[in-house]
């Protein structure tokens, strides 16, 4: 039996029981176990980890610790490790809409099941849910957003973030800060329903699908070429703009209209 000693920064308190915070954690282990495995046994997903040092020397998560090693874990620094393309867990529908509103590519489905190719299965449950998400990431590397730390610990998950808050607007702030997305947004250029980029369209093209008051008061429209949803500047603009300004200071927006087509 070997023992390694872990020092974790305060940013990891979210994952640790109270009696493990702000103390050196002595962790006993058997055999050859990687730093990734030992760190995750403490409850911290590898996606949350930045620099790791063993006895003062930088090491990768694949490294094998030895008896008596002193290991310091620092959180991942703000920044986006790859293109800002996200995969959101099934309980994060509102966050998916917010991120799409800011122009980010967000894959989301509220019934992740078995995945065959790019198609979703219909069997729902924790096992099939996690396997479905893992299957997507194996084919299409994205940043996984979830509150399920065990899901983040899967080997197929290269990049991800465990959301702390249950409140969607606060979750949005978390994601923007974690991946340094402020200033990289293109608000209201992506469909909130299906994630496809929007295209400008003339009023005449969608005139027969508009309510009478919409025809009178609005002249600028966008259309989703994938799901045929129509968007225009609308009455909820101010609320949406306040949310955007909180992360980016943007002032242009579109309100989702209800299509009759």
N, C-alpha and C positions, 0 to 999 in steps of 0.2 A: 504494500500500500504506500502510495506517495501522497504528498501534500504540497499544493501550490497556494500562494498567498496573493489575493486579488485586491487591488485598490481601484475603485470606480469613482468617476467624477459625479458631482451632484446631479448632472443632467440625466443620470440613470436611475434616480430615486423612484421614478414612475414604475419601474420594473421590479423594484426590490421591496421585500417586507421591511417594516420599520426597523427591526433589530439588525438589519444588514446595511443600513445606510450610515455613511460617514464613519465606517469602521473598515479595517482590513479583514477580508473574508478568507478564512482558511478552508480550502476545499480539498478533501481527500478523494483520490481517484486510483483506479487500478489500470495497469497495462498502458498501452500507447494510445493516448487520446489527444486529439488536436485542440488547439486553443479555441477554435470555433465551437467544438462540442462542449468544452468546459464552461465557456462564457454563456452559451445558451442554456446550460444546465442551471445557471443562476437566474434565468428568466429574461435575459437580454438577447434579442434577435441580432444576428450578425449584420443586418442591414443598418443597425443603429450605431455600429462601431466604426470609429475612425482609426487613429493611430494606436497601436499596441506595442508596448515595450516590455521586454523580459530582462530583468536585471539591468535596466537602463539602456538596452539595445533594441532597436526597432525589429519587430518580427511580423510575419504574415499570420493570418488566421489558420493556415495549414500547418504551422509549426507545432512541434511536439514538446510540451513543457516537461521539466524534470522535477524531482523531489527538491523542495526548498526554494523553487523559483519565486521571485517577486514580480508580479505582473500588474502593469498599470494600463487601464483602459480609458481612452478618451473618446468622446462622441464624434460622430461624423461631422465634418465642417459644412456650413451652408454652401450650397452649390448643386448644380445638376450634372450627374455623372455621364449622361448621354442626352440625346434629344428629349425635350419635355413631352413625352408620350406616356400616358398613364393607363393603368388597369385598376379599376375600383371594385372593391368588394361589394357584395349584393345589398348591403345595408347603407350604402353611401350614395343613393340616388340624388339627393339634394346637392351634395358636394360635386357630383359629376356635372350637374346642370350649371353650377357656379363656375367651375373650371372651363366648361365649354363656352360659357358666356364671356370668359376672358380670352377665348380663342384657342385653348389647348385641346389637343387630341386626347379624348378620354373614352376608353372602351369600358362599357358598363352594361350589365344585365342583372336583373333582379332574381333570376333563376339559373345560376350556374349549376350545370349538371355534368354528365359525362360529355366530353368533347371529342368529336370525330372530325378531323380536319379543322375547318373554321366554323363548324356547326355545333350548336348547343343541344345537349340531350334534355330529356324531360324528367329524369330522376333527380329528386332534390333531397338533400340531407348533408350532414357535415362532411362525410367521406367523399361523396360525389361532388359536393361543392368545392372542396379543396383540390380534388383531382382535376376538376374542370378548369380551375384557375391555373393550376400547374401546367396543364396541357396547353393552354393559351400561351403562357410565358415561354414554353419550350419552342413554340413556333414563331412567336412574335415578342421579342424582348421589350418589355415596358417596365416602368416604375410602378410597383404595386403599392396601393394605398389601402390600408385596412386597420382595424383595431384588434385583429386576431394575431397575437404575437407568435403562436405556433405555426400559423401559415407562413409568416415571414421567415421562419427557421428552415423551411424547405430548401434543399440545395439548388433547385431550379430558380429560386428567387435571387437574382443578382443584386437588384436595387429595389428598395422599398422604404416605407415609412409607417410607423405605428402611430396613428392619430391619438392624441391625448384627450381631446375634447369630444363631447357628444353633440355639441352645437355646430351645425353646418357652417355658419359664417365664421366662427372661431376656427373650425377645421380648415377653411379656406386660407385664413391668415397663417395658420401653421404651415401649410403646404407651400405657400408663397415664400415664407421666410426660410423654410428648410431647403428649398431648391432654388432660392435666389431668383424668383420669377418676376419681381417688380421691374417694370421697364421692358419686359419681354412679351407683354400681352398685346393682343389684337382684338379688342372687345367687339362682340356682336358680329363676328364673321364666321360663326360655326353654328350649325343647327343644334338646338338644345335637346331635341327629340332623338336624333339619330347620329349626331356627331359629324356629319358631312359638312364641308365648307359651303357657305352660302354664296349665291350669285345675285347681283343686282338685276332687277326686272322692272319693266315699265309698268306704270299704273294700268294702262290699257290691257296688258296681258292678264292681269288678275282681277280686273274690274268686276266681272260677273261673280266673283267669290267673296266680295266685300260687303259688309253691312252698310246700310245707307249713310250713317254718320261717318264711318270710316272713309267712304268715298268722298265726302265733303271736306273733311279736315286733314287728310293725309295724302301726300303725293310721292313719298319715297318708300320703295318696297324692296325686299329681298326674298328670294325663293330658294328652298333647298331642292336641288335637282335629284336627290335620292328619295326623299319621302314626300316631296311636294308641299311641304309646309310653307306658309306665307308669313313673313315678318314685316312689321312696320313700327315707326316711332309711336309710342302709345302712352296711356295714362300712368303706367307704373314706371316710367322712365326715371323719375327722381329717386325712388327707392333703390332701383338697380344701380343708378349712378353713384349713390352714396356708398354702396358696397364696393364698387369698383374703385372709387376714389380712396377708400380705406387701404387699398393695396397698391394702387398704381396712379391715382390722380387723374384718371381718364374722364372725359366729359361727353363722349359720343355713345349713344346706345340705341338699341332697338327693342321693341316690345313684341312679344310673341302674339300673333293674331291667330284666331281660330279659323281654320280653312274649312270651307264648305265643300271642297272637292275631294 
